[in-house]
Amino acid sequence: MDIAVGCADCVVERDHCHGTLIEHADGVVECTDDRCVMPYPVRHAMVVDCDAFAAGCGCDAHDRWNNMMLSDSAAS
């Protein structure tokens, strides 16, 4: 009996991506797989917020978002 072991989504030919989708506070998304042509959360098993990276992702979107939220709550 020959059993192929692999990605379950690949086996059933489901549209998906093996990369990790990174979501930024400003709505921009990017995938770690350069071959990804449709960066939608439903196609990715792993979706992370850009501030999940210990060294940061290099954007300042979360700083802008947090400053905006702090300004809004201070004004209330």
Secondary structure as UniProt FT lines:
FT   HELIX           8..11
FT   TURN            12..13
FT   STRAND          17..23
FT   TURN            25..26
FT   STRAND          29..31
FT   TURN            34..35
FT   HELIX           41..43
FT   STRAND          44..49
FT   HELIX           50..52
FT   TURN            54..55
FT   HELIX           61..75
//
